[in-house]
Amino acid sequence: MSSNDREGELLKSIKVKHGVLKRIRKELLAYRKEEVNMREKVQKMKDENKDPHDIRQQENVLGETLMMIPDSARRLKDAYLDMEGALPLAEQLAGPIPEVCGGDVSALTPLQQEVWHIHVSMNDARETLPELEQSCGAAAGGDDDI
């Protein structure tokens, strides 16, 4: 397999992993937002003395949302770790990535662009799920210079 084929296959693979990481992060953020909105809605219904049956129905919806948050958090952690495992080879093949100003990555190769975007997404994932920083240790902290 030539180096171009290898780079192409790697680029395809990390793009898929990167897409999964971004999608699951977005999903977790949506569930957290829904939790806040549902709690406010239930409280408002209670304050307005709405029908207890309607309140229970909304509490059940809230309960379903609350059940999804830990699952989404676990899947985000798994996607993060999967991406973290694939990243060293991608970085090695991409070579040194020059400093990027203002997010303009147009001067980079496609693989370098993807690696740069992955670092951004991994930082976003750590902000969304702070326990990634603790559970992933020092390996999670090295992306800040990109």
CORBEL-V121084 format. One record per residue. N is the residue number from 0. RES is the residue in three letters. BURIAL is # if it has 24 or more other C-alpha atoms within 12 Angstrom, else .. D_CENTER is the distance of its C-alpha to the mean C-alpha in Angstrom with 1 decimal. Layout:
BEGIN
N,RES,BURIAL,D_CENTER  N,RES,BURIAL,D_CENTER
END
This chain:
BEGIN
0,MET,.,32.0  1,SER,.,32.1  2,SER,.,29.6  3,ASN,.,28.7  4,ASP,.,28.0  5,ARG,.,26.0  6,GLU,#,23.9  7,GLY,.,23.5  8,GLU,.,22.5  9,LEU,#,20.0  10,LEU,#,18.6  11,LYS,.,18.3  12,SER,.,16.6  13,ILE,#,14.0  14,LYS,#,13.4  15,VAL,.,12.9  16,LYS,#,10.5  17,HIS,#,8.5  18,GLY,#,8.8  19,VAL,#,7.7  20,LEU,#,4.3  21,LYS,#,4.3  22,ARG,.,6.5  23,ILE,#,5.4  24,ARG,#,3.2  25,LYS,#,6.5  26,GLU,#,8.5  27,LEU,#,8.1  28,LEU,#,9.1  29,ALA,.,11.8  30,TYR,#,13.1  31,ARG,#,13.5  32,LYS,.,15.2  33,GLU,#,17.3  34,GLU,#,18.3  35,VAL,.,19.7  36,ASN,.,21.5  37,MET,#,22.9  38,ARG,.,24.2  39,GLU,.,25.9  40,LYS,.,27.3  41,VAL,#,28.8  42,GLN,.,30.3  43,LYS,.,31.8  44,MET,.,33.3  45,LYS,.,34.8  46,ASP,.,36.1  47,GLU,.,37.8  48,ASN,.,39.2  49,LYS,.,37.8  50,ASP,.,38.8  51,PRO,.,37.6  52,HIS,.,36.6  53,ASP,.,34.3  54,ILE,#,32.8  55,ARG,.,32.3  56,GLN,.,30.6  57,GLN,#,28.1  58,GLU,#,27.6  59,ASN,.,26.9  60,VAL,.,24.2  61,LEU,#,22.7  62,GLY,.,23.1  63,GLU,.,21.2  64,THR,#,18.3  65,LEU,#,18.5  66,MET,.,18.5  67,MET,.,15.3  68,ILE,#,13.3  69,PRO,.,13.9  70,ASP,.,13.3  71,SER,#,9.8  72,ALA,#,9.2  73,ARG,.,11.0  74,ARG,#,9.3  75,LEU,#,5.8  76,LYS,#,8.3  77,ASP,#,10.1  78,ALA,#,7.7  79,TYR,#,7.1  80,LEU,#,10.9  81,ASP,#,11.7  82,MET,#,10.3  83,GLU,#,12.1  84,GLY,.,15.1  85,ALA,#,15.4  86,LEU,#,14.9  87,PRO,.,18.5  88,LEU,.,20.4  89,ALA,#,18.6  90,GLU,#,19.4  91,GLN,.,22.9  92,LEU,#,23.6  93,ALA,#,22.2  94,GLY,.,24.5  95,PRO,.,24.4  96,ILE,#,22.3  97,PRO,.,24.4  98,GLU,.,23.3  99,VAL,.,21.6  100,CYS,.,23.0  101,GLY,.,21.3  102,GLY,.,18.5  103,ASP,.,21.3  104,VAL,.,20.6  105,SER,.,23.4  106,ALA,.,25.6  107,LEU,.,23.2  108,THR,.,23.5  109,PRO,#,21.0  110,LEU,#,19.7  111,GLN,#,19.6  112,GLN,#,17.8  113,GLU,#,15.0  114,VAL,#,14.9  115,TRP,#,14.9  116,HIS,#,11.9  117,ILE,#,10.0  118,HIS,#,11.1  119,VAL,#,10.0  120,SER,#,6.3  121,MET,#,6.8  122,ASN,#,8.7  123,ASP,#,6.5  124,ALA,#,4.3  125,ARG,#,8.0  126,GLU,.,9.2  127,THR,#,7.4  128,LEU,#,8.5  129,PRO,.,11.6  130,GLU,.,12.9  131,LEU,#,10.8  132,GLU,#,13.2  133,GLN,.,16.1  134,SER,.,15.5  135,CYS,.,14.5  136,GLY,.,17.4  137,ALA,.,18.6  138,ALA,.,16.6  139,ALA,#,13.5  140,GLY,.,15.8  141,GLY,.,17.2  142,ASP,#,14.9  143,ASP,.,16.4  144,ASP,.,19.3  145,ILE,#,17.7
END
